[in-house]
Structures are given as C-alpha cells and as structure tokens.
Amino acid sequence: MKRPIYLFSDSQLLFWKEEAGYFTERFLPQGKHTTAIKAAYIGASNGDNPDYFEIFRQAMQQIGVTTCLLISSRPAIQDLEFLKMADIILLAGGDVKLGWDVMLRNGVAELIRNQYERGTTMVGISAGTIQLSLMGFDSNKQFDTFQLVPFIIDVHDEANDWGRLSQIVTHNPGIKAYGIPFGAGLIYHPDGHVEMVRQPSMEF
C-alpha cells in the first residue's frame, strides 16, 4: 500500500514537534518496532556530504530509528540491498539536476520508484522535493523527474515572489504547482489530497 509523500522546503521539519510529538513520527510504518526500521539517505544532490547525512541520522534517532545508511552515489551491492529493504527513503537537498542525473546513472532512481510502489515512506528535502514532483528545472531548462506527485514544486523562493515557478506554470498551462516557503512542507496523500504543514504554501 502506498504511503504519503513528505515534501519539505528545508530540513526544519525534521526536528519540528507537534503537540503529540515529533512530526517525523508520521514517517514510521505501523506495526513495526522502531529498532527494526531502516532509513536510507540519498545524498546524490549534495555530493554525499556526510555533515548533511548526520543531520538526517540525528532526526531519525530522536524517533527511535537507529539503522540509517547514506546510499553512496557509487553504490555498493550492500547499499542497493539496504535500499530495497528501506522503510524510509529521504532525498536530500542540493543540486536538482546533479542529483537526478546521478540517480538515473546508478540505478537508484528505478529502485526508488519500486520502493514507493511497495509502501516505503518517501521524504524530499529541497532539491529532493523537486525531484519527487513532475519536473525539475535548471537555468530555465525543464526535465522530467520521478513524477510521484502530480504537480510542479519550487522551494524557498518566496523572496523572489515565486517568479521562476510562475514562469514555468505560464509555459505549462493546466498543471498545478506549489511554492513551499522556508520551514514549511506538503504531504501528498495516496488519495490525492494535499496537506499543508506548519505554514501555507503558494498554490498556482
């Protein structure tokens, strides 16, 4: 069964607490003890920076998930096997096109699609959020991405009044788009419902 997709502008929501507890507890599959949960971090967009992986690892530890792995951009067999068993997969921020090209080359993109169909929780941070949407963009050039959510997304561009996203929507009439500001997120539910998190996103 497909699970919700979590689309964050930046990493703030990884440490955000609701009244009931950490927001990230929503990532957890039901009926599975946290010590058995595996969380994979895809750092292709930031060159596998270990400092950013450490942020993810700390966020998972605070909800009891201790088995975390940075999936290398040049994955070993063990990396790919871990990815196939992952309960949570996070696509990190960085360079959207760089990360996308790496995942296409190394076969991770296909595995991520398969894992989503099997019920793995997908989380995007910044560039990772854009990669989970309908398309990426680089110097005004557009390219298809995972397309796991049926709309275009841009992140933390509110200072520019979402000019880039507005232009893209103008050239792609009939497509819905969201601009997610700093500190905010969206949840795309399997039934197509979109839930805004922490603060409103701009809808086009």
DOZA-518598 format. One record per atom (N, C-alpha, C, O): residue number from 1; atom name; x, z, y. Coordinates in steps of 0.2 Angstrom, whole numbers, plus 5000, padded with zeros to 4 digits. Each point is the difference from the previous one (the first is absolute). Layout:
<recs>
    nr   atom      X      Z      Y
   NUM     CA      X      Z      Y
...
</recs>
This chain:
<recs>
    nr   atom      X      Z      Y
     1      N   5004   5000   4994
     1     CA   4996   5000   5006
     1      C   5004   5000   5006
     1      O   5005   5004   5001
     2      N   4994   4992   5004
     2     CA   5004   4999   5006
     2      C   4999   5006   5004
     2      O   4994   5003   5000
     3      N   5011   5000   5004
     3     CA   5000   5005   5004
     3      C   5000   4998   5007
     3      O   5002   4994   5002
     4      N   4997   5011   5003
     4     CA   5000   4998   5007
     4      C   5007   4998   5002
     4      O   5005   5002   4997
     5      N   4996   4994   5008
     5     CA   5007   4998   5003
     5      C   5000   5004   5006
     5      O   4996   4999   5005
     6      N   5010   5004   4996
     6     CA   5002   5004   5006
     6      C   5004   4996   5005
     6      O   5006   4998   4998
     7      N   4992   5001   5008
     7     CA   5004   4995   5004
     7      C   5001   5004   5007
     7      O   4996   5002   5004
     8      N   5011   5000   4996
     8     CA   5002   5005   5006
     8      C   5004   4996   5005
     8      O   5004   4995   4998
     9      N   4996   5007   5008
     9     CA   5004   4997   5005
     9      C   5007   5002   5000
     9      O   5005   4996   5001
    10      N   4996   5010   4997
    10     CA   5007   5003   5000
    10      C   4999   5006   4995
    10      O   4995   5001   4996
    11      N   5010   5003   5003
    11     CA   5001   5005   4995
    11      C   4996   5007   5002
    11      O   5000   5004   4995
    12      N   4997   4996   5011
    12     CA   4997   5007   5002
    12      C   4995   5002   4995
    12      O   5000   5006   4998
    13      N   4996   4990   4999
    13     CA   4995   5002   4996
    13      C   5002   5003   4993
    13      O   4996   5003   4996
    14      N   5010   4995   5002
    14     CA   5003   5003   4994
    14      C   5001   5008   5001
    14      O   5000   5003   4994
    15      N   5000   4999   5012
    15     CA   5000   5007   5000
    15      C   4994   5004   5004
    15      O   5001   5005   5002
    16      N   4994   4991   4999
    16     CA   4994   5002   5003
    16      C   4996   5005   4996
    16      O   4998   4998   4994
    17      N   5000   5007   5009
    17     CA   4995   5005   4996
    17      C   4993   5000   5003
    17      O   4999   5000   5006
    18      N   4997   4999   4989
    18     CA   4993   5001   5001
    18      C   4998   5007   4999
    18      O   5004   5004   4998
    19      N   4989   4998   5003
    19     CA   4998   5006   4999
    19      C   5001   5002   4992
    19      O   5001   5006   4998
    20      N   4998   4989   4998
    20     CA   5000   5001   4993
    20      C   5007   5000   4997
    20      O   5001   5002   4994
    21      N   5004   4996   5010
    21     CA   5007   4999   4998
    21      C   5003   4994   5002
    21      O   4998   4997   5005
    22      N   5008   5001   4992
    22     CA   5004   4994   5002
    22      C   4995   4994   4999
    22      O   4997   4999   4995
    23      N   5003   4997   5010
    23     CA   4997   4993   4999
    23      C   5002   4996   4994
    23      O   4996   4997   4997
    24      N   5010   5004   5002
    24     CA   5003   4996   4994
    24      C   4998   5002   4993
    24      O   5001   4997   4995
    25      N   4995   5009   5005
    25     CA   4997   5002   4993
    25      C   4995   4995   4998
    25      O   4999   4999   4994
    26      N   4999   4997   5011
    26     CA   4995   4994   4998
    26      C   5003   4995   4995
    26      O   4997   4997   4997
    27      N   5010   5003   5004
    27     CA   5004   4995   4996
    27      C   4999   5001   4992
    27      O   5001   4996   4996
    28      N   4998   5011   5003
    28     CA   5001   5002   4993
    28      C   4994   4997   4995
    28      O   4995   5001   5002
    29      N   5007   4997   4992
    29     CA   4995   4998   4996
    29      C   4997   5006   4997
    29      O   5003   5005   4999
    30      N   4990   4994   4999
    30     CA   4997   5006   4997
    30      C   5002   5001   4993
    30      O   5001   4995   4996
    31      N   4999   5011   5002
    31     CA   5001   5002   4993
    31      C   5007   5000   4998
    31      O   5001   5000   4994
    32      N   5004   4999   5010
    32     CA   5007   5000   4998
    32      C   5004   5005   5004
    32      O   4999   5000   5006
    33      N   5004   5004   4991
    33     CA   5004   5005   5003
    33      C   5006   4997   5004
    33      O   5003   4995   4999
    34      N   4998   5009   5007
    34     CA   5004   4997   5005
    34      C   5007   4999   4997
    34      O   5004   4996   5002
    35      N   4998   5008   4993
    35     CA   5007   5000   4997
    35      C   5001   4994   4996
    35      O   5005   4997   4998
    36      N   4989   4999   5000
    36     CA   5000   4994   4996
    36      C   5000   4994   5004
    36      O   5000   4994   4998
    37      N   4999   5007   5009
    37     CA   4998   4994   5004
    37      C   5007   4997   5002
    37      O   5005   5003   5002
    38      N   4995   4990   4998
    38     CA   5006   4997   5002
    38      C   4999   4996   5007
    38      O   4995   4997   5000
    39      N   5009   5004   5004
    39     CA   5000   4996   5007
    39      C   5005   4996   5001
    39      O   5006   5002   5000
    40      N   4993   4991   5002
    40     CA   5005   4995   5001
    40      C   5000   4999   5007
    40      O   4995   4999   5003
    41      N   5011   5000   5000
    41     CA   5002   4998   5007
    41      C   5003   4993   5000
    41      O   5005   4999   4997
    42      N   4992   4997   5006
    42     CA   5003   4993   5001
    42      C   5003   4999   5007
    42      O   4996   5000   5005
    43      N   5010   5001   4995
    43     CA   5004   5000   5007
    43      C   5003   4993   5002
    43      O   5004   4999   5004
    44      N   4993   4995   4993
    44     CA   5003   4994   5001
    44      C   5000   4998   5007
    44      O   5004   4996   5003
    45      N   4991   5006   5001
    45     CA   4999   4998   5007
    45      C   5006   5004   5005
    45      O   5001   4998   5005
    46      N   5001   5007   4992
    46     CA   5005   5004   5004
    46      C   5007   5000   4997
    46      O   5004   5005   5002
    47      N   4997   4991   4993
    47     CA   5007   5000   4997
    47      C   5001   5005   4995
    47      O   5006   5002   5000
    48      N   4989   5001   4998
    48     CA   5001   5006   4995
    48      C   5003   5006   5003
    48      O   5004   5003   4997
    49      N   4994   4998   5010
    49     CA   5003   5006   5003
    49      C   4999   5006   4997
    49      O   4994   5002   5000
    50      N   5011   5002   4998
    50     CA   4998   5006   4996
    50      C   4997   5006   5004
    50      O   4997   5004   4998
    51      N   5004   4996   5009
    51     CA   4998   5005   5005
    51      C   4992   4999   5000
    51      O   4996   5005   5000
    52      N   5001   4989   5000
    52     CA   4993   4999   5000
    52      C   4997   5002   4993
    52      O   4994   5002   5000
    53      N   5010   4996   4995
    53     CA   4997   5002   4993
    53      C   5000   5008   5000
    53      O   4995   5003   4997
    54      N   5009   5000   5006
    54     CA   5000   5008   5000
    54      C   4994   5002   5003
    54      O   4997   5005   4998
    55      N   5001   4992   5008
    55     CA   4994   5002   5003
    55      C   4994   4999   4995
    55      O   4995   5005   5000
    56      N   5004   4990   4997
    56     CA   4995   4999   4995
    56      C   5001   5005   4994
    56      O   4994   5003   4998
    57      N   5012   4999   5000
    57     CA   5000   5004   4994
    57      C   4998   5007   5003
    57      O   4996   5004   4996
    58      N   5006   4998   5010
    58     CA   4997   5007   5002
    58      C   4993   5000   5001
    58      O   4996   5005   4999
    59      N   5001   4989   5003
    59     CA   4992   5000   5001
    59      C   4997   5001   4993
    59      O   4995   5003   5000
    60      N   5008   4994   4995
    60     CA   4997   5001   4993
    60      C   5001   5007   4997
    60      O   4996   5002   4997
    61      N   5010   5001   5005
    61     CA   5001   5006   4997
    61      C   4995   5005   5003
    61      O   4998   5005   4996
    62      N   5000   4994   5010
    62     CA   4995   5005   5003
    62      C   4993   5000   4997
    62      O   4996   5005   5001
    63      N   5003   4990   4995
    63     CA   4994   5000   4996
    63      C   5001   5000   4992
    63      O   4996   4999   4996
    64      N   5010   5003   5003
    64     CA   5002   5002   4993
    64      C   5002   4994   4996
    64      O   5002   5001   4994
    65      N   4999   4993   5009
    65     CA   5003   4994   4996
    65      C   5008   5000   5001
    65      O   5002   4999   5005
    66      N   5001   5002   4989
    66     CA   5007   5001   5000
    66      C   5004   4994   4997
    66      O   5006   5000   5001
    67      N   4991   4996   4996
    67     CA   5003   4994   4997
    67      C   4999   4994   5004
    67      O   4995   4997   5000
    68      N   5010   5002   5004
    68     CA   5000   4994   5005
    68      C   5006   4996   4999
    68      O   5005   5003   4998
    69      N   4994   4991   5003
    69     CA   5006   4995   4999
    69      C   5000   4995   5006
    69      O   4995   4997   5001
    70      N   5011   5002   5002
    70     CA   5001   4994   5004
    70      C   5001   4994   4996
    70      O   5005   4999   4996
    71      N   4990   4996   5004
    71     CA   5001   4994   4996
    71      C   5005   4995   5004
    71      O   4998   4998   5005
    72      N   5008   5001   4992
    72     CA   5005   4996   5003
    72      C   4998   4993   5002
    72      O   4996   4997   4996
    73      N   5006   5000   5009
    73     CA   4999   4993   5002
    73      C   5003   4995   4994
    73      O   4998   4995   5000
    74      N   5007   5008   4997
    74     CA   5003   4997   4994
    74      C   4998   5004   4994
    74      O   5005   5004   4997
    75      N   4989   4996   5001
    75     CA   4998   5005   4995
    75      C   5003   5000   4993
    75      O   5001   4994   4997
    76      N   5001   5011   5000
    76     CA   5002   5001   4993
    76      C   4994   5000   4996
    76      O   4994   5001   5002
    77      N   5007   4998   4992
    77     CA   4994   5000   4995
    77      C   4996   5007   5000
    77      O   4994   5000   5000
    78      N   5010   5005   5001
    78     CA   4997   5007   5001
    78      C   4996   5000   5006
    78      O   4994   5004   5000
    79      N   5007   4993   5006
    79     CA   4996   5000   5006
    79      C   4994   4996   4998
    79      O   4994   5003   5002
    80      N   5006   4992   4995
    80     CA   4994   4996   4998
    80      C   4995   5003   4995
    80      O   4994   5000   5001
    81      N   5009   5004   4995
    81     CA   4996   5004   4995
    81      C   4997   5006   5004
    81      O   4994   5001   4998
    82      N   5009   5002   5006
    82     CA   4997   5005   5004
    82      C   4994   4998   5004
    82      O   4995   5003   5000
    83      N   5006   4991   5003
    83     CA   4995   4997   5004
    83      C   4994   4998   4996
    83      O   4994   5001   5003
    84      N   5007   4997   4991
    84     CA   4994   4999   4996
    84      C   4996   5006   4998
    84      O   4994   4999   4998
    85      N   5009   5007   5002
    85     CA   4997   5006   4999
    85      C   4998   5004   5006
    85      O   4997   5006   4999
    86      N   5004   4992   5007
    86     CA   4999   5003   5006
    86      C   4993   5002   5001
    86      O   4996   4995   4999
    87      N   5002   5011   5003
    87     CA   4994   5001   5002
    87      C   4999   4999   5008
    87      O   4994   4999   5002
    88      N   5011   5001   5002
    88     CA   5000   4999   5007
    88      C   5006   4996   5002
    88      O   5005   5001   4997
    89      N   4993   4993   5006
    89     CA   5005   4996   5003
    89      C   5000   5000   5007
    89      O   4995   4998   5003
    90      N   5011   5003   5001
    90     CA   5000   5000   5007
    90      C   5004   4994   5002
    90      O   5006   4999   4998
    91      N   4992   4997   5007
    91     CA   5004   4994   5003
    91      C   5002   5003   5006
    91      O   4996   5001   5005
    92      N   5010   4999   4996
    92     CA   5003   5003   5006
    92      C   5000   4995   5006
    92      O   4999   4994   5000
    93      N   5003   5009   5006
    93     CA   5000   4997   5006
    93      C   5007   4996   5001
    93      O   5004   5001   4996
    94      N   4996   4995   5009
    94     CA   5006   4996   5002
    94      C   4999   4993   5002
    94      O   4995   4999   5004
    95      N   5008   4996   4993
    95     CA   4999   4993   5001
    95      C   4995   4997   4996
    95      O   5002   5000   4994
    96      N   4992   4998   5008
    96     CA   4995   4997   4996
    96      C   5002   4994   4995
    96      O   5000   5000   4994
    97      N   5003   4996   5010
    97     CA   5003   4993   4996
    97      C   5005   5002   4995
    97      O   5000   4997   4995
    98      N   5005   5007   5007
    98     CA   5006   5002   4996
    98      C   4997   5003   4994
    98      O   5002   4998   4994
    99      N   4994   5007   5006
    99     CA   4997   5003   4995
    99      C   4996   4996   4995
    99      O   5001   5000   4994
   100      N   4995   4996   5009
   100     CA   4996   4995   4996
   100      C   5004   4995   4996
   100      O   4999   4999   4994
   101      N   5006   4998   5009
   101     CA   5004   4996   4997
   101      C   5004   5003   4994
   101      O   5001   4997   4995
   102      N   5001   5009   5006
   102     CA   5004   5004   4995
   102      C   4995   5001   4994
   102      O   5002   4999   4994
   103      N   4992   5003   5007
   103     CA   4995   5002   4995
   103      C   4998   4994   4996
   103      O   4999   5000   4994
   104      N   5001   4994   5009
   104     CA   4998   4994   4997
   104      C   5006   4998   4995
   104      O   4999   4997   4995
   105      N   5007   5003   5008
   105     CA   5006   4998   4996
   105      C   5001   5005   4994
   105      O   5002   4997   4994
   106      N   4998   5009   5007
   106     CA   5001   5005   4994
   106      C   4995   5001   4995
   106      O   5001   5004   4995
   107      N   4993   4993   5006
   107     CA   4994   5001   4996
   107      C   4996   5006   5001
   107      O   4995   5001   4996
   108      N   5007   5003   5009
   108     CA   4996   5006   5001
   108      C   4993   4999   5003
   108      O   4996   5004   4999
   109      N   5004   4990   5005
   109     CA   4993   4999   5002
   109      C   4995   4999   4995
   109      O   4994   5002   5001
   110      N   5008   4994   4994
   110     CA   4995   4999   4994
   110      C   4998   5007   4997
   110      O   4995   5001   4998
   111      N   5010   5003   5001
   111     CA   4999   5007   4997
   111      C   4995   5004   5004
   111      O   4996   5003   4997
   112      N   5005   4997   5010
   112     CA   4996   5003   5004
   112      C   4993   4998   4999
   112      O   4995   5004   5000
   113      N   5004   4990   5000
   113     CA   4993   4997   5000
   113      C   4997   5002   4993
   113      O   4994   5002   5000
   114      N   5010   4998   4995
   114     CA   4997   5002   4993
   114      C   4998   5008   5000
   114      O   4995   5002   4997
   115      N   5010   5002   5006
   115     CA   4998   5007   5000
   115      C   4994   5002   5004
   115      O   4997   5004   4999
   116      N   5002   4992   5007
   116     CA   4994   5001   5004
   116      C   4994   4999   4995
   116      O   4995   5004   5000
   117      N   5005   4991   4997
   117     CA   4994   4998   4995
   117      C   4999   5005   4995
   117      O   4995   5001   4998
   118      N   5011   5003   5000
   118     CA   4999   5005   4995
   118      C   4998   5007   5003
   118      O   5000   5004   4996
   119      N   5000   4996   5010
   119     CA   4997   5007   5003
   119      C   5006   5004   5003
   119      O   4999   5006   5002
   120      N   5007   4991   5000
   120     CA   5005   5004   5003
   120      C   4998   5000   5008
   120      O   4997   4996   5003
   121      N   5004   5010   5000
   121     CA   4999   5001   5007
   121      C   5005   4996   5004
   121      O   5006   5002   4999
   122      N   4992   4994   5005
   122     CA   5004   4996   5005
   122      C   5000   5003   5007
   122      O   4995   5002   5003
   123      N   5011   4999   4999
   123     CA   5001   5003   5007
   123      C   5005   4996   5004
   123      O   5005   4998   4998
   124      N   4993   5000   5008
   124     CA   5005   4996   5004
   124      C   5001   5004   5007
   124      O   4996   5003   5002
   125      N   5011   4996   5000
   125     CA   5002   5003   5006
   125      C   5003   4995   5004
   125      O   5004   4996   4998
   126      N   4993   5003   5008
   126     CA   5002   4995   5005
   126      C   5000   4993   4997
   126      O   4995   4997   4998
   127      N   5012   5000   5001
   127     CA   5000   4994   4997
   127      C   4997   4999   4993
   127      O   4997   4995   4998
   128      N   5003   5011   4998
   128     CA   4997   5000   4994
   128      C   4992   4999   5000
   128      O   4997   4997   4996
   129      N   5000   5006   5010
   129     CA   4993   4999   5001
   129      C   4999   4993   5001
   129      O   4995   4997   4998
   130      N   5009   4999   5006
   130     CA   4999   4993   5002
   130      C   5000   4996   4993
   130      O   4996   4995   5000
   131      N   5009   5007   4996
   131     CA   5001   4996   4994
   131      C   4994   5001   4995
   131      O   4999   4995   4996
   132      N   4997   5010   5005
   132     CA   4994   5001   4995
   132      C   4994   4996   5003
   132      O   4995   4999   4996
   133      N   5006   4999   5010
   133     CA   4994   4996   5003
   133      C   5000   4993   4999
   133      O   5004   4997   4995
   134      N   4992   4999   5009
   134     CA   5000   4993   4998
   134      C   5006   4996   5002
   134      O   5002   4995   4996
   135      N   5002   5007   5009
   135     CA   5006   4996   5002
   135      C   5005   5004   5004
   135      O   4998   5005   5003
   136      N   5008   4993   4997
   136     CA   5005   5002   5004
   136      C   5001   4995   5005
   136      O   4998   4995   5000
   137      N   5006   5007   5005
   137     CA   5002   4996   5006
   137      C   5007   5002   5002
   137      O   5002   5006   5001
   138      N   5002   4989   5001
   138     CA   5007   5001   5002
   138      C   5002   4994   5005
   138      O   5000   4994   4998
   139      N   5001   5009   5008
   139     CA   5001   4995   5006
   139      C   4994   4995   5000
   139      O   5002   4994   5001
   140      N   4992   5008   4999
   140     CA   4994   4996   5000
   140      C   4999   4996   4994
   140      O   4995   4996   5000
   141      N   5009   5004   4995
   141     CA   4999   4996   4994
   141      C   4996   5005   4995
   141      O   5002   5005   4999
   142      N   4993   4992   4998
   142     CA   4996   5004   4995
   142      C   5002   4998   4993
   142      O   5001   4994   4999
   143      N   4998   5011   4997
   143     CA   5001   4998   4993
   143      C   4996   5005   4996
   143      O   4998   5006   5002
   144      N   4999   4992   4992
   144     CA   4996   5003   4995
   144      C   5004   5006   4998
   144      O   5006   5000   4998
   145      N   4990   5006   5001
   145     CA   5003   5006   4997
   145      C   4996   5002   4993
   145      O   4997   4996   4997
   146      N   5002   5010   5002
   146     CA   4997   5002   4994
   146      C   4992   4999   5000
   146      O   4997   4998   4995
   147      N   5000   5002   5011
   147     CA   4993   4999   5001
   147      C   4996   5004   4996
   147      O   4995   4998   4997
   148      N   5007   5009   5002
   148     CA   4996   5005   4996
   148      C   4994   5002   5004
   148      O   4996   5003   4998
   149      N   5005   4997   5009
   149     CA   4994   5001   5004
   149      C   4998   4994   5004
   149      O   5005   4996   5002
   150      N   4989   5003   4999
   150     CA   4998   4993   5003
   150      C   5000   5000   5008
   150      O   4995   4997   5003
   151      N   5010   5005   5000
   151     CA   5000   4999   5007
   151      C   5008   5001   5002
   151      O   5004   5001   4996
   152      N   4997   4997   5010
   152     CA   5007   5000   5003
   152      C   5001   5007   5004
   152      O   4995   5003   5002
   153      N   5011   4999   4997
   153     CA   5002   5006   5003
   153      C   5006   5000   5005
   153      O   5005   4996   4998
   154      N   4995   5007   5007
   154     CA   5006   5001   5004
   154      C   5000   5008   5001
   154      O   4995   5003   5000
   155      N   5011   4999   5002
   155     CA   5001   5008   5000
   155      C   5004   5001   5007
   155      O   5004   4996   5002
   156      N   4995   5010   5000
   156     CA   5003   5003   5006
   156      C   5002   4995   5006
   156      O   5006   5000   5002
   157      N   4989   4996   5000
   157     CA   5001   4995   5005
   157      C   4996   5001   5006
   157      O   4998   4996   5004
   158      N   4999   5010   4996
   158     CA   4995   5002   5005
   158      C   5003   4999   5007
   158      O   4996   4999   5005
   159      N   5010   5002   4996
   159     CA   5003   5000   5007
   159      C   5000   4993   5003
   159      O   5000   4999   5006
   160      N   5000   4996   4989
   160     CA   4999   4993   5002
   160      C   4993   4997   5000
   160      O   4998   4994   5000
   161      N   4997   5011   4999
   161     CA   4993   4999   5000
   161      C   4998   4995   4994
   161      O   4996   4996   5000
   162      N   5008   5005   4994
   162     CA   4999   4996   4994
   162      C   5000   4992   5002
   162      O   4996   4996   4997
   163      N   5009   5002   5007
   163     CA   5000   4993   5002
   163      C   5001   4995   4994
   163      O   4997   4995   5000
   164      N   5008   5007   4996
   164     CA   5002   4996   4994
   164      C   4994   4999   4996
   164      O   4999   4995   4997
   165      N   4998   5011   5001
   165     CA   4994   5000   4995
   165      C   4995   4995   5003
   165      O   4996   4997   4997
   166      N   5002   5004   5010
   166     CA   4995   4997   5003
   166      C   5001   4992   5000
   166      O   4996   4996   4998
   167      N   5011   5002   5003
   167     CA   5001   4993   4999
   167      C   4999   4997   4993
   167      O   4998   4995   4999
   168      N   5004   5009   4996
   168     CA   5000   4998   4993
   168      C   4992   4999   4998
   168      O   4999   4995   4997
   169      N   4997   5010   5006
   169     CA   4993   4999   4998
   169      C   4997   4994   5003
   169      O   4996   4997   4998
   170      N   5006   5002   5008
   170     CA   4998   4994   5004
   170      C   5001   4993   4996
   170      O   4996   4996   5000
   171      N   5010   5004   4997
   171     CA   5002   4994   4996
   171      C   4997   5001   4993
   171      O   5001   4995   4996
   172      N   4996   5010   5002
   172     CA   4997   5001   4993
   172      C   4993   5002   5001
   172      O   4998   5006   4998
   173      N   4997   4990   5005
   173     CA   4993   5002   5001
   173      C   4997   5002   4994
   173      O   5000   4997   4994
   174      N   4996   5008   5006
   174     CA   4996   5003   4995
   174      C   5003   5005   4995
   174      O   4997   5003   4996
   175      N   5009   4999   5006
   175     CA   5004   5005   4996
   175      C   5000   5006   5004
   175      O   5001   5000   5006
   176      N   4997   5006   4990
   176     CA   5000   5006   5003
   176      C   5008   5003   5001
   176      O   5004   4998   4996
   177      N   4997   5006   5009
   177     CA   5007   5003   5001
   177      C   4999   5007   5002
   177      O   4995   5001   5004
   178      N   5010   5003   4995
   178     CA   5001   5006   5003
   178      C   5007   5002   5003
   178      O   5005   4998   4997
   179      N   4995   5005   5008
   179     CA   5006   5003   5003
   179      C   5000   5007   4999
   179      O   4996   5004   5003
   180      N   5009   4999   4994
   180     CA   5000   5007   4998
   180      C   5005   5003   5005
   180      O   5006   4998   4999
   181      N   4992   5007   5005
   181     CA   5005   5003   5005
   181      C   5004   5005   4996
   181      O   4999   5002   4995
   182      N   5007   5000   5009
   182     CA   5004   5005   4998
   182      C   4996   5006   4997
   182      O   4995   5003   5004
   183      N   5007   5000   4991
   183     CA   4997   5006   4997
   183      C   4993   4999   4996
   183      O   4997   5005   4998
   184      N   5001   4989   5002
   184     CA   4993   4999   4997
   184      C   5001   4996   4993
   184      O   5005   4997   4998
   185      N   4989   5002   4999
   185     CA   5000   4996   4994
   185      C   4993   4997   4998
   185      O   4995   5002   5004
   186      N   5005   4994   4991
   186     CA   4994   4998   4997
   186      C   5000   5001   4993
   186      O   5005   5000   4997
   187      N   4989   5001   5000
   187     CA   4999   5000   4993
   187      C   4996   4994   4998
   187      O   4994   5000   5002
   188      N   5008   4996   4994
   188     CA   4996   4994   4997
   188      C   4997   5002   4993
   188      O   5004   5001   4996
   189      N   4990   5001   5004
   189     CA   4997   5002   4994
   189      C   4998   4994   4995
   189      O   4999   4994   5003
   190      N   5001   5007   4991
   190     CA   4998   4994   4995
   190      C   4994   4997   5001
   190      O   4999   4994   4999
   191      N   4996   5009   5004
   191     CA   4993   4997   5002
   191      C   5001   4996   5006
   191      O   4994   4998   5002
   192      N   5011   5002   5002
   192     CA   5001   4996   5006
   192      C   4999   5004   5006
   192      O   5001   4998   5006
   193      N   4997   5008   4993
   193     CA   5000   5005   5006
   193      C   5006   5001   5003
   193      O   5005   5002   4996
   194      N   4996   4998   5011
   194     CA   5006   5002   5003
   194      C   4999   5007   5004
   194      O   4995   5001   5004
   195      N   5009   5004   4995
   195     CA   5000   5006   5003
   195      C   5006   5001   5004
   195      O   5006   4999   4998
   196      N   4993   5003   5009
   196     CA   5005   5001   5004
   196      C   5002   5007   5000
   196      O   4996   5005   4999
   197      N   5011   4996   5001
   197     CA   5003   5007   4999
   197      C   5003   5003   5007
   197      O   5004   4996   5003
   198      N   4995   5010   4998
   198     CA   5003   5004   5006
   198      C   4998   4997   5007
   198      O   4998   5004   5004
   199      N   5002   4990   4997
   199     CA   4998   4997   5006
   199      C   4997   4993   4999
   199      O   5002   4997   4996
   200      N   4994   5000   5009
   200     CA   4998   4994   4999
   200      C   5005   4994   5000
   200      O   5005   5001   5004
   201      N   4994   4994   4992
   201     CA   5004   4994   5001
   201      C   4996   4995   5004
   201      O   4994   5000   5000
   202      N   5010   4995   5002
   202     CA   4996   4994   5004
   202      C   4998   4995   4995
   202      O   5004   4998   4996
   203      N   4990   5000   5004
   203     CA   4997   4995   4996
   203      C   4999   4994   5004
   203      O   4997   5000   5005
   204      N   5005   4994   4992
   204     CA   4999   4994   5003
   204      C   4995   4996   4995
   204      O   4999   4994   5002
</recs>
